[in-house]
C-alpha cells in the first residue's frame, strides 16, 4: 500500500517543475530547454548556431545547471553576451 500523502507531494513537485520549465521556455525562446527529473539536471541548447564572433566572445551553445533558477540566470547572461557579439549590419 502506498502513502497517499507521498503521491500528492510528488505531484506538487512535478507541477512546480513543469511550471518552471514552461516559464523558462517562454522567457528564452531562442533556447531548447529541458529538465531531466531523474538526474535533476536542467539543460538549454541554443536553437541558432553560434557565429565565430559569438564563440570568441564566450557565448555558449549548451548550458546545464542543477536548478532552474541557476539556469535562468546563466541564460540571461548568455542572451546579454550574444547581444553584444551579434553580427553587425552595415548601413
DSSP file (Angstrom, degrees, kcal/mol; ACC not computed):
  #  RESIDUE AA STRUCTURE BP1 BP2  ACC     N-H-->O    O-->H-N    N-H-->O    O-->H-N    TCO  KAPPA ALPHA  PHI   PSI    X-CA   Y-CA   Z-CA
    1    1 A X              0   0    0      0, 0.0     2,-0.2     0, 0.0     0, 0.0   0.000 360.0 360.0 360.0 137.1    0.0    0.0    0.0
    2    2 A X        -     0   0    0      1,-0.0     2,-0.7     2,-0.0     3,-0.1  -0.591 360.0-108.1 -95.9 157.9    1.3    3.4   -0.9
    3    3 A X    >>  -     0   0    0     -2,-0.2     4,-1.5     1,-0.2     3,-0.6  -0.754  22.6-152.9 -84.1 114.5    1.2    6.5    1.2
    4    4 A X  H 3> S+     0   0    0     -2,-0.7     4,-1.9     1,-0.2    -1,-0.2   0.827  94.5  56.6 -59.8 -33.2   -1.4    8.9   -0.3
    5    5 A X  H 3> S+     0   0    0      1,-0.2     4,-2.6     2,-0.2    -1,-0.2   0.871 103.0  54.6 -66.5 -35.8    0.4   12.0    1.0
    6    6 A X  H <> S+     0   0    0     -3,-0.6     4,-2.6     2,-0.2    -1,-0.2   0.902 107.7  49.9 -63.9 -40.6    3.6   11.0   -0.7
    7    7 A X  H  X S+     0   0    0     -4,-1.5     4,-2.1     2,-0.2    -1,-0.2   0.900 111.7  48.0 -64.1 -40.9    1.8   10.8   -4.1
    8    8 A X  H  X S+     0   0    0     -4,-1.9     4,-1.9     2,-0.2    -2,-0.2   0.935 112.7  47.9 -65.7 -45.9    0.3   14.2   -3.5
    9    9 A X  H  X S+     0   0    0     -4,-2.6     4,-2.1     1,-0.2    -2,-0.2   0.915 110.7  51.6 -62.3 -43.0    3.6   15.7   -2.6
   10   10 A X  H  X S+     0   0    0     -4,-2.6     4,-2.2     1,-0.2    -1,-0.2   0.902 108.7  51.8 -60.6 -41.1    5.3   14.1   -5.6
   11   11 A X  H  X S+     0   0    0     -4,-2.1     4,-2.4     1,-0.2    -1,-0.2   0.861 106.9  53.2 -63.1 -37.2    2.6   15.6   -7.8
   12   12 A X  H  X S+     0   0    0     -4,-1.9     4,-2.4     2,-0.2    -1,-0.2   0.916 109.3  48.7 -64.7 -43.6    3.2   19.1   -6.4
   13   13 A X  H  X S+     0   0    0     -4,-2.1     4,-2.5     2,-0.2    -2,-0.2   0.923 111.9  48.9 -62.7 -44.7    6.9   18.9   -7.1
   14   14 A X  H  X S+     0   0    0     -4,-2.2     4,-2.7     1,-0.2    -2,-0.2   0.921 111.1  49.7 -62.9 -43.6    6.2   17.7  -10.7
   15   15 A X  H  X S+     0   0    0     -4,-2.4     4,-2.4     2,-0.2    -1,-0.2   0.908 110.8  49.7 -62.3 -41.8    3.7   20.5  -11.2
   16   16 A X  H  X S+     0   0    0     -4,-2.4     4,-2.6     2,-0.2    -1,-0.2   0.921 112.4  47.4 -63.0 -43.8    6.2   23.1   -9.9
   17   17 A X  H  X S+     0   0    0     -4,-2.5     4,-2.5     2,-0.2    -2,-0.2   0.889 111.4  50.7 -65.7 -39.0    8.9   21.8  -12.2
   18   18 A X  H  X S+     0   0    0     -4,-2.7     4,-2.4     2,-0.2    -1,-0.2   0.909 111.6  48.2 -62.9 -41.6    6.6   21.8  -15.2
   19   19 A X  H  X S+     0   0    0     -4,-2.4     4,-2.2     2,-0.2    -2,-0.2   0.907 111.6  49.4 -65.7 -42.1    5.6   25.4  -14.4
   20   20 A X  H  X S+     0   0    0     -4,-2.6     4,-2.4     2,-0.2    -2,-0.2   0.908 111.2  50.0 -63.4 -41.4    9.3   26.3  -14.1
   21   21 A X  H  X S+     0   0    0     -4,-2.5     4,-2.6     1,-0.2    -2,-0.2   0.924 110.2  50.1 -62.5 -45.0   10.1   24.6  -17.4
   22   22 A X  H  X S+     0   0    0     -4,-2.4     4,-2.2     1,-0.2    -1,-0.2   0.897 110.8  49.2 -61.4 -41.3    7.2   26.4  -19.1
   23   23 A X  H  X S+     0   0    0     -4,-2.2     4,-2.5     2,-0.2    -1,-0.2   0.921 112.0  48.2 -65.6 -43.7    8.4   29.8  -17.8
   24   24 A X  H  X S+     0   0    0     -4,-2.4     4,-2.4     1,-0.2    -2,-0.2   0.920 112.0  49.5 -62.0 -43.5   12.0   29.2  -18.9
   25   25 A X  H  < S+     0   0    0     -4,-2.6    -1,-0.2     1,-0.2    -2,-0.2   0.879 114.4  44.7 -64.5 -37.9   10.8   28.1  -22.4
   26   26 A X  H  < S+     0   0    0     -4,-2.2     3,-0.5    -5,-0.2    -1,-0.2   0.867 115.2  47.7 -73.4 -36.6    8.6   31.2  -22.7
   27   27 A X  H  < S+     0   0    0     -4,-2.5     2,-0.4     1,-0.3    -2,-0.2   0.840 121.6  34.2 -73.3 -34.5   11.3   33.5  -21.4
   28   28 A X    ><  +     0   0    0     -4,-2.4     3,-1.7    -5,-0.2    -1,-0.3  -0.634  63.8 162.9-123.8  72.2   14.1   32.2  -23.6
   29   29 A X  T 3  S+     0   0    0     -3,-0.5    -1,-0.1    -2,-0.4    -2,-0.1   0.678  71.8  68.2 -67.2 -16.1   12.5   31.1  -27.0
   30   30 A X  T 3  S+     0   0    0     -3,-0.1    17,-3.0    17,-0.1    18,-0.5   0.419  97.1  65.3 -80.8   2.7   16.0   31.0  -28.6
   31   31 A X  E <  S-A   46   0A   0     -3,-1.7     2,-0.8    15,-0.3    15,-0.2  -0.966  77.4-133.9-128.1 141.5   16.9   28.0  -26.5
   32   32 A X  E     -A   45   0A   0     13,-3.5    13,-2.2    -2,-0.4     2,-0.4  -0.865  35.1-165.2 -90.7 112.9   15.6   24.5  -26.3
   33   33 A X  E     +A   44   0A   0     -2,-0.8     2,-0.3    11,-0.2    11,-0.2  -0.862  12.5 171.9-111.3 133.9   15.2   23.9  -22.6
   34   34 A X  E     -A   43   0A   0      9,-2.6     9,-2.5    -2,-0.4     2,-0.4  -0.896  20.1-149.9-133.9 163.0   14.7   20.5  -20.9
   35   35 A X  E     -A   42   0A   0     -2,-0.3     2,-0.8     7,-0.2     7,-0.2  -0.994   4.5-156.2-135.1 129.2   14.6   19.1  -17.4
   36   36 A X  E  >> -A   41   0A   0      5,-2.8     4,-2.7    -2,-0.4     5,-0.9  -0.886   6.9-169.8-102.9 102.3   15.6   15.5  -16.5
   37   37 A X  T  45S+     0   0    0     -2,-0.8    -1,-0.1     1,-0.2     5,-0.0   0.783  83.4  56.3 -66.6 -25.8   13.7   14.7  -13.3
   38   38 A X  T  45S+     0   0    0      1,-0.2    -1,-0.2    -3,-0.1    -2,-0.0   0.923 121.6  26.1 -71.1 -43.3   15.7   11.5  -12.8
   39   39 A X  T  45S-     0   0    0      2,-0.1    -2,-0.2    -3,-0.1    -1,-0.2   0.661 101.4-130.6 -91.9 -18.5   19.1   13.3  -12.8
   40   40 A X  T  <5 +     0   0    0     -4,-2.7     2,-0.3     1,-0.3    -3,-0.2   0.689  56.5 144.2  77.5  17.9   17.7   16.6  -11.7
   41   41 A X  E   < -A   36   0A   0     -5,-0.9    -5,-2.8    23,-0.0     2,-0.5  -0.710  38.9-156.2 -95.3 142.6   19.5   18.5  -14.5
   42   42 A X  E     -AB  35  65A   0     23,-3.0    23,-2.5    -2,-0.3     2,-0.3  -0.965  21.4-175.6-110.9 130.5   18.2   21.5  -16.3
   43   43 A X  E     -AB  34  64A   0     -9,-2.5    -9,-2.6    -2,-0.5     2,-0.4  -0.950  16.4-166.3-133.5 149.3   19.7   22.0  -19.8
   44   44 A X  E     -AB  33  63A   0     19,-2.6    19,-2.3    -2,-0.3     2,-0.5  -0.999   1.9-168.9-134.6 133.0   19.5   24.5  -22.5
   45   45 A X  E     -AB  32  62A   0    -13,-2.2   -13,-3.5    -2,-0.4    17,-0.2  -0.987  29.9-118.3-120.9 127.3   20.6   24.2  -26.1
   46   46 A X  E     -A   31   0A   0     15,-3.0   -15,-0.3    -2,-0.5     4,-0.1  -0.399  14.1-148.6 -66.0 136.0   20.8   27.2  -28.3
   47   47 A X  S    S+     0   0    0    -17,-3.0     2,-0.3    -2,-0.1    -1,-0.1   0.853  80.0  58.9 -75.8 -35.6   18.5   27.0  -31.3
   48   48 A X  S    S-     0   0    0    -18,-0.5    -2,-0.0     1,-0.1     2,-0.0  -0.717  93.3-108.6 -95.8 144.8   20.7   29.1  -33.6
   49   49 A X        -     0   0    0     -2,-0.3     2,-0.2     1,-0.1    -1,-0.1  -0.356  39.5-105.7 -66.5 152.6   24.3   28.1  -34.5
   50   50 A X        -     0   0    0     -4,-0.1     2,-0.1     1,-0.1    -1,-0.1  -0.555  27.7-132.4 -78.5 141.7   26.9   30.3  -32.9
   51   51 A X     >  -     0   0    0     -2,-0.2     4,-2.4     1,-0.1     5,-0.2  -0.473  27.6-107.7 -81.8 164.6   28.8   32.8  -35.1
   52   52 A X  H  > S+     0   0    0      1,-0.2     4,-2.5     2,-0.2     5,-0.2   0.904 122.0  53.1 -58.7 -41.7   32.6   33.0  -34.9
   53   53 A X  H  > S+     0   0    0      1,-0.2     4,-1.7     2,-0.2    -1,-0.2   0.902 108.8  48.5 -61.5 -42.6   32.3   36.3  -33.1
   54   54 A X  H  >>S+     0   0    0      2,-0.2     5,-2.5     1,-0.2     4,-0.6   0.921 110.9  50.6 -65.2 -43.6   29.9   34.8  -30.5
   55   55 A X  H ><5S+     0   0    0     -4,-2.4     3,-1.3     1,-0.2    -2,-0.2   0.939 111.6  47.7 -58.4 -47.4   32.2   31.8  -30.0
   56   56 A X  H 3<5S+     0   0    0     -4,-2.5    -1,-0.2     1,-0.3    -2,-0.2   0.822 109.2  55.3 -63.3 -30.9   35.2   34.1  -29.5
   57   57 A X  H 3<5S-     0   0    0     -4,-1.7    -1,-0.3    -5,-0.2    -2,-0.2   0.509 122.1-104.3 -81.5  -5.0   33.1   36.3  -27.1
   58   58 A X  T <<5 +     0   0    0     -3,-1.3     2,-0.2    -4,-0.6    -3,-0.2   0.591  63.6 156.1  95.0  10.8   32.3   33.3  -24.9
   59   59 A X      < -     0   0    0     -5,-2.5    -1,-0.3    -6,-0.2     2,-0.3  -0.538  34.7-137.6 -70.0 136.2   28.7   32.7  -25.9
   60   60 A X        -     0   0    0     -2,-0.2     3,-0.1     1,-0.1    -1,-0.1  -0.666  16.7-155.0 -99.7 151.4   27.9   29.0  -25.1
   61   61 A X  S    S+     0   0    0     -2,-0.3   -15,-3.0     1,-0.2     2,-0.3   0.794  85.0  25.3 -89.5 -34.7   25.9   26.6  -27.3
   62   62 A X  E     -B   45   0A   0    -17,-0.2     2,-0.4   -31,-0.0    -1,-0.2  -0.970  63.4-174.8-131.7 148.1   24.8   24.4  -24.3
   63   63 A X  E     -B   44   0A   0    -19,-2.3   -19,-2.6    -2,-0.3     2,-0.4  -0.998   1.9-174.5-139.8 135.8   24.3   25.1  -20.6
   64   64 A X  E     +B   43   0A   0     -2,-0.4     2,-0.3   -21,-0.2   -21,-0.2  -0.990   8.1 166.5-131.1 145.2   23.4   22.8  -17.8
   65   65 A X  E     -B   42   0A   0    -23,-2.5   -23,-3.0    -2,-0.4     6,-0.0  -0.979  40.3-126.2-149.1 155.8   22.6   23.5  -14.1
   66   66 A X  S    S+     0   0    0     -2,-0.3     2,-0.3   -25,-0.2   -23,-0.1   0.627  95.0  45.6 -79.5 -12.3   21.1   21.5  -11.2
   67   67 A X  S  > S-     0   0    0    -25,-0.1     4,-2.0     1,-0.1     5,-0.2  -0.976  75.2-132.2-134.2 145.5   18.5   24.2  -10.5
   68   68 A X  H  > S+     0   0    0     -2,-0.3     4,-2.6     1,-0.2     5,-0.2   0.839 107.8  56.8 -64.5 -32.6   16.1   26.2  -12.8
   69   69 A X  H  > S+     0   0    0      2,-0.2     4,-2.1     1,-0.2    -1,-0.2   0.905 108.0  47.0 -65.3 -40.6   17.0   29.5  -11.1
   70   70 A X  H  > S+     0   0    0      2,-0.2     4,-2.3     1,-0.2    -2,-0.2   0.889 112.3  50.1 -67.4 -39.3   20.7   29.0  -11.9
   71   71 A X  H  X S+     0   0    0     -4,-2.0     4,-2.7     2,-0.2    -2,-0.2   0.920 109.7  51.2 -64.7 -42.8   19.8   28.0  -15.5
   72   72 A X  H  X S+     0   0    0     -4,-2.6     4,-2.3     1,-0.2    -2,-0.2   0.912 110.8  48.2 -60.1 -43.9   17.7   31.2  -15.8
   73   73 A X  H  X S+     0   0    0     -4,-2.1     4,-1.9     2,-0.2    -1,-0.2   0.917 112.6  48.2 -63.0 -44.3   20.5   33.4  -14.5
   74   74 A X  H  X S+     0   0    0     -4,-2.3     4,-2.2     1,-0.2    -2,-0.2   0.895 111.4  50.6 -64.4 -40.4   23.0   31.7  -16.9
   75   75 A X  H  X S+     0   0    0     -4,-2.7     4,-2.7     2,-0.2    -1,-0.2   0.895 107.0  53.8 -65.7 -39.6   20.6   32.2  -19.8
   76   76 A X  H  X S+     0   0    0     -4,-2.3     4,-2.0     1,-0.2    -1,-0.2   0.917 110.4  47.4 -60.4 -42.6   20.1   35.8  -19.0
   77   77 A X  H  X S+     0   0    0     -4,-1.9     4,-2.6     1,-0.2    -2,-0.2   0.900 112.2  50.1 -63.8 -41.2   23.9   36.3  -19.1
   78   78 A X  H  X S+     0   0    0     -4,-2.2     4,-3.1     2,-0.2     5,-0.2   0.891 108.5  51.5 -66.6 -39.8   24.1   34.4  -22.4
   79   79 A X  H  X S+     0   0    0     -4,-2.7     4,-2.0     2,-0.2    -1,-0.2   0.924 112.8  45.9 -62.9 -43.4   21.4   36.5  -24.0
   80   80 A X  H  X S+     0   0    0     -4,-2.0     4,-1.7    -5,-0.2    -2,-0.2   0.917 114.4  47.8 -64.9 -43.2   23.2   39.7  -23.0
   81   81 A X  H  X S+     0   0    0     -4,-2.6     4,-1.7     1,-0.2    -2,-0.2   0.921 111.1  50.2 -63.5 -45.0   26.5   38.4  -24.2
   82   82 A X  H  < S+     0   0    0     -4,-3.1     4,-0.4     1,-0.2    -1,-0.2   0.875 107.3  55.2 -61.7 -37.4   25.1   37.2  -27.5
   83   83 A X  H >< S+     0   0    0     -4,-2.0     3,-0.7    -5,-0.2    -1,-0.2   0.892 107.0  50.8 -62.2 -39.1   23.5   40.6  -28.0
   84   84 A X  H 3< S+     0   0    0     -4,-1.7    -1,-0.2     1,-0.2    -2,-0.2   0.869 118.8  36.6 -64.8 -37.6   27.0   42.2  -27.5
   85   85 A X  T 3< S+     0   0    0     -4,-1.7    -1,-0.2    -5,-0.1    -2,-0.2   0.201  84.9 131.2-104.8  15.0   28.5   39.9  -30.1
   86   86 A X  S <  S-     0   0    0     -3,-0.7    -3,-0.1    -4,-0.4    -4,-0.0  -0.255  72.4 -80.8 -63.8 156.8   25.6   39.7  -32.6
   87   87 A X        -     0   0    0      1,-0.1     2,-0.4     0, 0.0    -1,-0.1  -0.286  46.6-123.6 -60.0 141.9   26.5   40.2  -36.3
   88   88 A X        -     0   0    0     -3,-0.1     2,-0.4     1,-0.0    -1,-0.1  -0.699  17.5-140.7 -88.6 138.7   26.9   43.9  -37.2
   89   89 A X        -     0   0    0     -2,-0.4     2,-0.3     2,-0.0    -1,-0.0  -0.831  15.7-129.9 -98.7 135.9   24.7   45.2  -40.1
   90   90 A X              0   0    0     -2,-0.4     0, 0.0     1,-0.1     0, 0.0  -0.653 360.0 360.0 -85.2 139.8   26.3   47.6  -42.5
   91   91 A X              0   0    0     -2,-0.3    -1,-0.1     0, 0.0    -2,-0.0   0.420 360.0 360.0 -97.7 360.0   24.4   50.8  -43.2
